[in-house]
Amino acid sequence: MYSSKFARLAFGLLAETTLICRLTRNVSSKGKPLRSLCSWTVCQHHRQKNQLSNGDNLLNVHGVRLLGKPLTGLRILDVGCGGGLLSESLGRLGADVLGIDPVEDSVRTAELHSSYDPELLERVRYQACTLEDLAEEEVEGFHAVVASEVVEHLADLDAFASCCQQVLKPGGSLFITTINKTKLSYVFGIVAAEQLLRIIPSGTHDWEKFISPEDLERLLESFGFHVEAIRGMMYNPLTGTWSWQQSTAINYALHAVKPKEEPQPDRVWAESENLDEPGRATGHS
């Protein structure tokens, strides 16, 4: 139910511009500093840094500037798409979206809902499968992967991180929104949300599967990702809106990047030594 709002916040980590404001319409950014984690050699203490530079903006990285369709040219994977609310929103912004979910009924619902909008026919498609299944067959790669309210339900986070790394293009972005593993998250995410306010069905969450931003960053970096930013979020059930928070004690959004491929050592050595290539003149008499 809340995956669309969560992932809009995740994209807001990189794109707090007028072009991307539709994704973050419920977010109160107002120039607040982003909260980011340093590298794991010094990261046990969080440090503040200013908003991410334009060079880190997803739109700037891929050179997309089509007014009204700012995500045109970007191929995005929505993991755990459910009924497709987020997938549709991204499609309307011009992205080529693939939504996947292991629950076939959810995928059928998403397909039925999107069929009423002709604009989405060429941009959004769905597939009933797991991320692991997709990773085995995916060849082209995605510019971005969104996993909203997903990791707190997974039994194997290593497999998740590995598959995300596999399906992303070099330089691609991974956006995750999830729940921290704290006493506050248990009180608000389970006791309040499930048992008292009944915002979500009882039993939806298992606190033992929650993960802290530090542990999630360490996991992703072990698979080669570089974590660019982590930012706290807060949901107001009275107004039905989200806002950015300095604290990550309950909900948080994370943005990580898969590094671009480095030149292969053999090729670099060959070029530096000016070795002959097949079919190429040597220049010797």
C-alpha positions as CSV (number, residue, x, y, z in Angstrom):
1,M,0.0,0.0,0.0
2,Y,2.8,2.4,0.9
3,S,5.5,1.2,-1.6
4,S,4.8,4.1,-4.0
5,K,5.3,6.7,-1.3
6,F,8.4,5.0,0.0
7,A,10.1,4.8,-3.4
8,R,9.3,8.4,-4.2
9,L,11.3,9.3,-1.1
10,A,14.1,7.1,-2.3
11,F,14.3,8.9,-5.7
12,G,14.3,12.1,-3.8
13,L,17.7,11.2,-2.4
14,L,19.1,12.1,-5.8
15,A,16.6,14.2,-7.6
16,E,15.2,17.0,-5.5
17,T,14.6,19.1,-8.6
18,T,11.6,20.5,-10.3
19,L,11.8,17.8,-12.9
20,I,11.5,15.0,-10.3
21,C,9.1,16.8,-7.9
22,R,6.2,14.5,-8.9
23,L,8.1,11.7,-7.3
24,T,8.5,13.6,-4.0
25,R,5.3,15.5,-3.7
26,N,4.8,14.2,-0.2
27,V,8.3,15.0,1.0
28,S,9.3,18.1,2.9
29,S,12.9,18.6,1.7
30,K,13.3,22.4,2.1
31,G,17.1,22.3,1.8
32,K,17.7,20.1,4.8
33,P,21.1,18.4,4.8
34,L,21.3,14.8,3.7
35,R,22.5,12.2,6.2
36,S,25.2,10.0,4.7
37,L,27.5,7.3,6.0
38,C,31.2,7.4,5.4
39,S,33.3,4.5,4.4
40,W,33.4,1.6,6.8
41,T,36.9,2.5,7.9
42,V,35.5,5.4,9.8
43,C,31.8,5.0,9.5
44,Q,30.7,4.2,13.0
45,H,30.1,7.9,13.5
46,H,27.6,9.5,11.1
47,R,28.6,12.9,9.5
48,Q,26.4,15.5,7.9
49,K,26.9,16.6,4.4
50,N,25.1,19.1,2.1
51,Q,22.6,18.0,-0.4
52,L,24.0,15.8,-3.1
53,S,25.5,17.7,-6.0
54,N,24.0,17.9,-9.4
55,G,26.6,15.5,-10.5
56,D,25.0,12.8,-8.3
57,N,21.5,13.5,-9.7
58,L,20.1,10.4,-11.5
59,L,18.8,12.6,-14.2
60,N,22.1,14.4,-14.7
61,V,24.1,11.2,-14.7
62,H,22.1,9.9,-17.7
63,G,21.7,13.2,-19.4
64,V,17.9,13.1,-19.4
65,R,16.3,16.5,-20.0
66,L,12.8,15.9,-21.6
67,L,10.4,18.2,-20.0
68,G,7.3,16.4,-18.6
69,K,9.0,13.0,-19.1
70,P,12.2,13.4,-17.0
71,L,12.9,9.6,-16.8
72,T,12.8,9.0,-20.6
73,G,15.6,6.7,-21.6
74,L,16.0,5.1,-18.2
75,R,15.2,1.4,-17.7
76,I,14.0,0.8,-14.1
77,L,13.2,-2.4,-12.2
78,D,10.6,-2.3,-9.5
79,V,11.2,-5.2,-7.2
80,G,8.1,-6.4,-5.3
81,C,5.8,-4.2,-7.5
82,G,2.6,-5.4,-5.9
83,G,-0.3,-3.8,-7.7
84,G,2.0,-1.6,-9.8
85,L,1.3,1.8,-8.3
86,L,4.9,2.8,-8.3
87,S,5.6,1.2,-11.7
88,E,2.8,3.2,-13.3
89,S,4.1,6.5,-11.8
90,L,7.6,5.9,-13.1
91,G,6.1,4.9,-16.5
92,R,4.2,8.2,-16.7
93,L,7.4,10.0,-16.1
94,G,8.9,8.4,-19.2
95,A,10.8,5.4,-17.8
96,D,10.8,2.0,-19.3
97,V,9.6,0.0,-16.3
98,L,9.6,-3.7,-15.4
99,G,7.7,-4.6,-12.3
100,I,8.3,-8.0,-10.8
101,D,6.5,-9.8,-7.9
102,P,6.5,-13.5,-6.9
103,V,2.7,-13.3,-6.2
104,E,1.0,-13.9,-9.5
105,D,-2.3,-12.4,-8.4
106,S,-0.6,-9.1,-7.6
107,V,1.0,-9.1,-11.1
108,R,-2.4,-9.8,-12.7
109,T,-3.9,-7.0,-10.8
110,A,-1.1,-4.6,-11.9
111,E,-1.6,-5.6,-15.5
112,L,-5.3,-5.1,-15.3
113,H,-5.0,-1.7,-13.7
114,S,-2.3,-0.4,-16.2
115,S,-4.4,-1.7,-19.2
116,Y,-6.8,1.2,-18.6
117,D,-4.1,3.8,-19.5
118,P,-2.9,3.6,-23.1
119,E,0.1,5.7,-22.2
120,L,1.5,2.9,-20.2
121,L,1.2,0.1,-22.8
122,E,4.7,0.8,-24.3
123,R,6.4,1.7,-21.1
124,V,5.3,-0.6,-18.3
125,R,5.3,-4.4,-18.2
126,Y,5.1,-6.9,-15.4
127,Q,6.4,-10.4,-14.7
128,A,5.5,-12.9,-12.1
129,C,8.9,-14.0,-10.9
130,T,11.5,-13.6,-8.2
131,L,14.6,-11.3,-8.4
132,E,16.7,-14.5,-8.6
133,D,14.8,-15.8,-11.6
134,L,15.1,-12.5,-13.4
135,A,18.9,-12.2,-12.7
136,E,19.4,-15.5,-14.5
137,E,17.9,-14.3,-17.7
138,E,18.5,-10.5,-17.7
139,V,21.0,-9.4,-20.2
140,E,20.4,-5.7,-21.0
141,G,20.6,-4.4,-17.5
142,F,18.8,-1.6,-15.7
143,H,19.7,2.0,-15.0
144,A,18.0,1.8,-11.6
145,V,16.5,-0.8,-9.2
146,V,13.9,0.2,-6.7
147,A,13.2,-2.1,-3.7
148,S,10.5,-0.4,-1.6
149,E,9.4,-2.2,1.6
150,V,11.1,-5.4,0.4
151,V,14.3,-6.2,2.3
152,E,12.5,-6.4,5.7
153,H,10.6,-9.4,4.4
154,L,13.6,-11.3,2.9
155,A,15.3,-14.3,4.4
156,D,18.4,-14.1,2.3
157,L,19.8,-10.5,1.9
158,D,23.0,-11.8,0.4
159,A,21.2,-13.2,-2.5
160,F,19.2,-10.0,-2.9
161,A,22.3,-7.8,-3.0
162,S,24.0,-10.2,-5.4
163,C,21.1,-10.2,-7.8
164,C,20.8,-6.4,-7.7
165,Q,24.4,-6.1,-8.5
166,Q,23.9,-8.5,-11.4
167,V,20.9,-6.8,-13.1
168,L,22.2,-3.2,-12.8
169,K,24.2,-1.5,-15.5
170,P,27.7,-0.3,-14.5
171,G,27.0,3.1,-12.8
172,G,23.4,2.1,-12.1
173,S,21.6,3.1,-8.9
174,L,19.9,1.0,-6.2
175,F,17.2,2.6,-4.1
176,I,16.1,0.8,-0.9
177,T,13.5,1.9,1.6
178,T,13.0,-0.1,4.7
179,I,12.7,-0.2,8.5
180,N,15.6,0.1,11.0
181,K,16.0,-2.5,13.6
182,T,15.5,-0.5,16.8
183,K,13.2,-0.4,19.8
184,L,11.4,2.6,18.3
185,S,10.8,0.7,15.0
186,Y,9.3,-2.2,17.0
187,V,7.0,0.2,18.9
188,F,5.9,2.2,15.9
189,G,6.2,-0.3,13.1
190,I,4.6,-3.3,14.8
191,V,2.8,-2.4,18.0
192,A,1.4,0.9,16.8
193,A,0.9,0.3,13.1
194,E,-0.3,-3.3,13.3
195,Q,-1.8,-3.7,16.7
196,L,-3.1,-0.3,17.7
197,L,-3.8,1.8,14.6
198,R,-4.2,-1.2,12.3
199,I,-2.7,0.7,9.4
200,I,-1.4,-2.6,8.1
201,P,-2.5,-6.2,8.8
202,S,-1.2,-7.8,11.9
203,G,1.8,-10.1,11.3
204,T,3.0,-8.1,8.3
205,H,6.4,-7.5,9.8
206,D,8.9,-9.6,11.6
207,W,11.2,-7.4,13.7
208,E,14.0,-10.0,13.5
209,K,14.2,-9.4,9.7
210,F,14.6,-5.6,10.1
211,I,18.1,-4.3,9.3
212,S,20.0,-1.2,10.5
213,P,21.4,1.2,7.9
214,E,24.9,0.4,9.1
215,D,24.4,-3.3,8.5
216,L,22.7,-2.7,5.2
217,E,25.5,-0.5,4.0
218,R,28.1,-3.1,5.1
219,L,26.2,-5.8,3.2
220,L,26.0,-3.7,0.0
221,E,29.6,-2.7,0.0
222,S,30.6,-6.3,0.4
223,F,29.0,-6.8,-3.0
224,G,30.8,-3.9,-4.6
225,F,28.2,-1.1,-4.2
226,H,29.1,2.4,-3.0
227,V,26.5,3.9,-0.6
228,E,25.9,7.5,-1.6
229,A,23.3,8.5,0.9
230,I,21.1,7.4,3.8
231,R,18.2,9.5,5.0
232,G,15.5,9.1,7.7
233,M,11.8,9.2,6.9
234,M,8.7,9.6,9.0
235,Y,5.1,8.7,8.2
236,N,2.2,10.8,9.7
237,P,-0.9,8.6,9.8
238,L,-3.1,11.6,10.5
239,T,-2.2,13.5,7.3
240,G,-1.1,10.5,5.3
241,T,2.1,12.1,4.3
242,W,5.9,11.4,4.6
243,S,8.6,13.8,5.6
244,W,12.4,13.6,5.7
245,Q,14.0,13.3,9.1
246,Q,17.4,13.6,10.6
247,S,16.9,10.4,12.5
248,T,16.9,7.0,10.8
249,A,15.6,5.3,14.0
250,I,12.4,4.0,12.3
251,N,12.2,4.3,8.5
252,Y,15.1,5.2,6.1
253,A,15.9,5.4,2.5
254,L,19.2,4.4,1.0
255,H,20.8,5.1,-2.3
256,A,23.8,3.0,-3.6
257,V,25.6,2.9,-6.9
258,K,27.2,0.0,-8.8
259,P,30.7,1.3,-9.8
260,K,31.4,1.6,-13.5
261,E,33.5,-1.2,-15.0
262,E,37.2,-0.6,-14.9
263,P,39.4,-1.2,-18.0
264,Q,40.6,-4.8,-18.1
265,P,44.3,-5.1,-16.9
266,D,45.3,-7.0,-20.1
267,R,44.0,-4.3,-22.3
268,V,45.6,-1.5,-20.4
269,W,48.9,-3.3,-20.4
270,A,48.7,-4.0,-24.1
271,E,47.9,-0.4,-24.9
272,S,50.7,0.9,-22.7
273,E,53.2,-1.4,-24.4
274,N,51.8,-0.6,-27.9
275,L,51.4,-4.3,-28.6
276,D,50.2,-5.4,-32.0
277,E,46.5,-6.3,-32.4
278,P,45.3,-8.8,-35.0
279,G,44.8,-7.2,-38.3
280,R,46.5,-4.0,-37.4
281,A,49.7,-2.7,-39.1
282,T,52.7,-2.6,-36.9
283,G,54.4,0.3,-38.6
284,H,57.8,-1.7,-38.8
285,S,59.6,-1.9,-42.1
